[in-house]
């Protein structure tokens, strides 16, 4: 019987290649997300966590990633500031850089515009943190379904106009001295579309959203430009990506627009 277990991953590697990212992905974890003005929400998240590996070390310690996730999943502020999580990853693995990403569905209560019936709507969200030496960056991502109505169709038709569901995907970055609530970001994005999407619509609500979209026609280019202008005016946001995709109702293709901007701070 062996007196000890040989640690192969700590052997020296002589190929001279420093690995930029190595870790684990598709890890199912529960997260406690802080909500604006309400009790915290526990969400199911899929995590990816990694770190750099120096050129002399043969392999990383995969179990240590899980140890950090298991500890930090119970912290209420994980979704707000994950810098501490990354600092622990880097310390445990002796790495120069670390990265963690959580993808999850976040539920927000919405009220129908006329009937006032309440229901919850799910939004795909991302929390991502990158720590490279002393440089920390946090990214917040959301995917917001909306309604758009084609201005061209409205202009050329004797009656009606084609509308469709569109998806506005954004990724923003800001320093850890500030905070942006998911509720506020999603609400601001919804206002840039022809109309919001609601989980429950009664007849009177359907009439409202149909007419609201007709009175506010927008191309994907219009939606994108409005989101870009909104982010440019926000001094907290230092970097953003905007992706608008219209799931066309009368074409066998989707319309799409994209913009990336960094304010250089």
C-alpha positions, 0 to 999 in steps of 0.5 A: 500500500502506498504511503502517500498519493503522488501529486502529478499536477505539481510536476514541472512542465518544460514546454515553456507555455503559460496558459491564459485560462484554465478551469471549470465550466458548466457548473450548476450553482445556486446564487443569492442575488440582491434585489432593489428594495426587496428580499434577496432572490435565489437563482439557479446559475451556470458558472464558469471559473478559471485562472492563469497557469504559469509555464512551469506547472503541469496542471491547475488544482480543479478542486480549488475552483469548486471550493471557492464557488461553494463558499461564495455562493452563500454570500448575498453580495456575490452578484453585486461585487465578485472581486473578493471571489476572484481574489480568493481564486488567485490566492488559492491557485497562485495565479496572476489572473482569474475570471468568473462568469455566472449566467442565470435567469432573474425574475421581475414582477411586471404589471399589465398596462391596463388590467394591472394583473401582476405576474413574473417575467424571466430575463437572462442575465450575466455577472462576470468578473475579471481580475488581472494582477491589480486590474479588476473589471465587472461586467453586467449583461442582460437579454431583454425581449421587446416588441418592435414595429416596422416604420417602413411597413407602417408607411407603405401600408393602407392599414396595419403594419408588421411587428415582431418580438426583438431581443436587446442584449447588452453588456456593460462595465463600471467600476466597483465604486458604483452599482447598477440594479438589474431592475433599473437597467432592464426597465431603461432598455425596455423603454427604447423599444416600440413597446414592452413585452408582458408575461400576461395580457388580457384583451384590454392589455393586448389592445394597449400594446398593439396600439402603443407599438403602432404609435412608436415604430422602430427599426433595429437601428432606431432601438440600437441608437437609443440604447447607445445614447442612453449609455453614453449619457450614463457617467457610471458606465465605462464600457458597453456592448449593444446587440439588437436582433429582430425575430422578423415576422414576414421575412425568413431572416432576422434583422440585426444591429451591434455596437461596442464602445469604451469611454476610455476610463 
